[in-house]
Amino acid sequence: MNPVFLSSIVALGVLGLTFGAILAIASRKFAIEVDPRIEELTEILPGANCGGCGYPGCAGYGEAVVTKGESITLCGPGGPETAGNIAQILGVEAQEMVPKIAVVQCGGSHNNARQKYEYDGIKDCNVATLLGGGSKACEFGCLGLGSCVEACPYDAMAMRDDGLPMVFEDKCTGCGLCVTACPKGIMELITATQKVYVACVSHLRAKEVKAVCSVGCTGCGLCANPKFTPSGVVTMNREINLPIIPGKWDDYETAVEKCPTQCFVVREM
């Protein structure tokens, strides 16, 4: 064999061994120790990687809990059971976690709300808003194209025949992906114990509301009147022209009945 060729092979072999040794030493010297609890948390989390906790996947949330002291109650799909398991792994006191569910804060169905024009395009609410804010005459109304339904990874939503989405509460995990997907802000998370909510997010005044929707909140304030809500737990936010409904509202019956547009939804619990 050519001596030059042989020496080249030997030199390359020596270089390979040298660099390999250097890399091995460097990997040990500069290795970043990973807290084993991160892996433990990742294993007990649902694995849906829905992002409802605000982090990119379950592994990201697990790391944030361990390294940043993030709250252990942010996993909606996992619920109180997962929060308890996290507390056990971390050796901390379990925190109370109230489950949440998504609700549709719009009653502007085909029969109740006026359309500005007939939309015939991509079935995506975010795309539809680019055309003058969407086809609904109410600028705050549901566009009915189902972006929220598509965003739900738990099959907890579907589109109704009247053009509005519906939530299957027994399947909803409260991950919040539908809330993020809706460009009109009609999807909202409420505590699972909240019985009443307003199916409207319009900031318009009474005359403007009536011109575009028959079931929109007109901001009349009857629900906040002590005559109809003696507890006084309902207040009016005049900046957005909507009532503020608390999580616990026991004396709601009269106020709901007196609402001139029947824009309240009373959940069956």
C-alpha positions in Angstrom: 0.0 0.0 0.0 1.2 3.5 -0.8 2.9 4.9 2.4 1.4 8.3 1.8 -2.1 6.8 1.6 -1.5 4.7 4.7 -0.2 7.6 6.7 -3.3 9.6 5.7 -5.6 6.9 6.9 -3.7 6.7 10.2 -3.8 10.5 10.6 -7.5 10.6 10.0 -8.1 7.8 12.5 -6.1 9.6 15.1 -7.9 12.9 14.5 -11.3 11.1 14.7 -10.3 9.5 18.0 -9.0 12.8 19.3 -12.1 14.8 18.4 -14.3 12.0 19.7 -12.5 12.1 23.1 -12.8 15.9 23.2 -16.5 15.7 22.5 -17.1 13.0 25.1 -15.2 15.1 27.7 -17.1 18.3 26.7 -20.4 16.5 26.9 -19.8 15.5 30.4 -18.2 18.7 31.5 -20.9 21.0 30.1 -23.9 18.7 30.4 -27.0 20.3 31.7 -28.6 18.3 34.5 -32.3 17.8 33.9 -34.5 17.7 36.9 -36.1 14.1 36.8 -39.4 15.6 38.0 -39.9 17.3 34.6 -40.1 13.9 33.0 -42.4 12.6 35.8 -44.8 15.5 35.3 -44.7 15.1 31.5 -45.7 11.4 31.9 -48.7 12.1 34.2 -50.0 15.1 32.1 -52.7 14.2 29.5 -50.4 14.4 26.5 -52.9 16.4 24.5 -50.4 19.2 23.9 -53.4 21.5 23.5 -51.5 24.6 24.8 -54.4 25.6 27.0 -52.0 26.1 29.9 -50.2 28.7 27.9 -47.1 26.6 27.2 -46.1 24.7 24.0 -47.2 21.3 25.0 -47.3 19.2 28.1 -43.5 18.9 28.4 -43.2 22.7 28.3 -45.8 23.1 31.1 -44.1 20.4 33.2 -40.7 22.2 32.8 -42.3 25.5 33.7 -43.9 24.0 36.9 -40.6 22.7 38.0 -38.2 25.5 37.0 -40.4 28.6 37.1 -42.8 27.7 39.9 -45.8 27.9 37.6 -49.2 27.1 39.0 -50.0 23.4 39.2 -53.7 24.1 38.3 -53.3 25.2 34.7 -54.0 21.8 33.0 -57.7 21.9 32.1 -57.8 18.5 30.5 -56.2 16.9 33.5 -58.4 18.6 36.0 -58.2 18.4 39.8 -56.8 14.8 39.7 -53.8 15.8 37.6 -53.2 18.9 39.8 -53.2 16.6 42.8 -50.7 14.3 41.2 -48.4 17.2 40.4 -48.6 18.4 44.0 -47.6 14.9 45.1 -44.6 14.7 42.8 -43.4 18.2 43.9 -44.1 17.5 47.5 -46.2 20.6 47.8 -49.7 21.3 49.2 -52.5 20.5 46.7 -54.3 23.6 45.4 -58.0 23.7 44.8 -58.9 23.6 41.1 -62.3 24.6 39.9 -63.0 23.0 36.5 -63.9 25.3 33.6 -66.1 24.9 30.6 -66.4 26.8 27.3 -69.7 28.6 26.6 -71.0 30.3 23.4 -71.7 34.0 24.2 -73.8 34.7 21.1 -77.5 34.0 20.3 -77.3 35.5 16.8 -78.5 32.5 14.8 -79.7 32.6 11.3 -83.2 33.5 12.5 -82.1 36.1 15.1 -79.3 38.0 13.5 -79.2 40.0 10.2 -76.6 39.4 7.6 -74.8 42.1 5.6 -74.1 39.9 2.7 -73.9 36.2 1.8 -70.4 34.8 2.4 -69.1 32.2 0.0 -65.5 31.6 0.8 -63.1 29.7 2.9 -64.8 28.1 5.9 -62.7 29.9 8.5 -63.9 32.7 10.7 -60.5 34.5 10.8 -60.4 34.6 7.0 -64.0 35.8 6.8 -63.3 38.8 9.2 -61.0 40.2 6.5 -64.1 41.0 4.4 -65.5 43.9 6.3 -65.4 42.2 9.6 -67.5 39.3 8.4 -71.0 38.8 7.0 -72.9 39.4 10.3 -74.5 42.9 10.6 -73.5 42.8 14.2 -69.8 43.4 14.3 -69.5 41.3 17.5 -71.6 38.3 16.3 -70.6 34.7 15.6 -69.8 34.2 12.0 -70.8 30.5 12.1 -68.0 29.0 10.1 -66.8 26.7 12.9 -63.2 27.7 13.5 -63.8 27.0 17.2 -65.1 23.6 16.4 -62.1 22.8 14.3 -59.8 24.0 17.1 -61.3 21.6 19.7 -59.2 18.4 20.1 -61.8 16.7 22.2 -64.8 16.6 19.9 -66.6 18.7 22.5 -68.1 21.1 20.0 -70.3 21.0 16.9 -72.1 23.4 14.6 -75.9 23.6 15.0 -78.2 23.9 12.1 -79.0 27.5 13.0 -75.4 28.6 12.3 -74.1 28.7 15.9 -71.6 26.4 17.6 -72.6 24.3 20.6 -70.5 22.8 23.4 -70.9 19.3 24.8 -70.2 20.0 28.4 -69.5 16.4 29.3 -66.6 16.4 26.9 -65.3 19.9 27.4 -62.0 20.0 29.3 -61.8 23.8 29.5 -58.5 23.9 27.5 -59.5 27.3 26.0 -58.4 26.5 22.4 -61.9 27.5 21.1 -61.5 30.8 22.9 -58.2 31.5 21.2 -59.6 30.4 17.8 -62.6 32.8 17.8 -61.8 36.2 16.2 -65.1 37.6 17.6 -64.5 36.7 21.2 -67.8 35.0 21.7 -66.2 31.9 23.2 -65.4 32.1 26.9 -64.4 29.9 29.8 -66.5 30.0 32.9 -66.3 27.9 36.1 -68.3 24.7 35.8 -70.4 25.8 38.8 -71.6 29.0 37.1 -75.2 28.6 36.2 -76.1 31.7 34.2 -74.2 33.7 31.6 -75.0 36.3 28.9 -75.1 35.0 25.4 -73.9 38.3 23.9 -70.7 40.3 23.8 -71.9 43.3 21.8 -70.8 46.8 23.0 -73.5 48.5 20.9 -76.2 50.7 22.3 -79.8 49.5 22.4 -81.0 51.0 19.1 -78.0 49.6 17.3 -78.4 46.2 18.8 -82.1 46.0 17.9 -81.2 46.9 14.3 -79.0 43.8 13.8 -80.1 41.2 16.3 -83.3 40.3 18.1 -81.7 38.6 21.0 -78.7 40.9 21.7 -78.1 42.5 25.0 -79.3 46.1 24.9 -77.6 47.1 28.1 -80.9 48.1 29.7 -79.7 47.2 33.2 -82.8 45.5 34.4 -80.8 42.5 35.5 -78.7 44.7 37.7 -81.7 46.4 39.3 -82.0 45.5 43.0 -85.8 45.1 42.4 -85.0 42.0 40.2 -81.7 41.0 41.7 -81.9 41.8 45.4 -78.5 40.4 46.2 -76.9 43.1 44.1 -74.3 40.7 42.6 -74.9 41.8 39.0 -73.4 45.2 37.9 -73.4 47.1 34.7 -70.1 47.9 32.9 -71.1 51.0 30.9 -67.9 51.0 29.0 -68.9 47.9 27.1 -72.6 48.2 27.8 -72.9 44.7 29.3 -73.8 43.3 32.7 -71.1 41.6 34.7 -72.3 38.2 35.8 -70.6 36.6 38.8 -69.8 33.0 39.1 -72.4 32.6 41.8 -75.8 34.2 41.2 -78.6 32.5 43.2 -81.5 35.0 42.7 -81.4 35.1 39.0 -84.9 33.8 38.1 -86.7 37.2 38.0 -84.0 39.0 36.2 -83.7 36.3 33.6 -87.5 36.4 33.1 -87.6 40.2 32.8 -84.8 40.4 30.3 -86.5 42.1 27.2 -84.4 40.2 24.7 -84.0 36.9 26.6 -80.2 37.0 26.1 -79.4 35.0 29.2 -78.6 31.3 29.1 -79.4 29.2 32.2 -77.3 26.0 32.2 -78.8 22.7 33.2 -76.7 21.5 36.1 
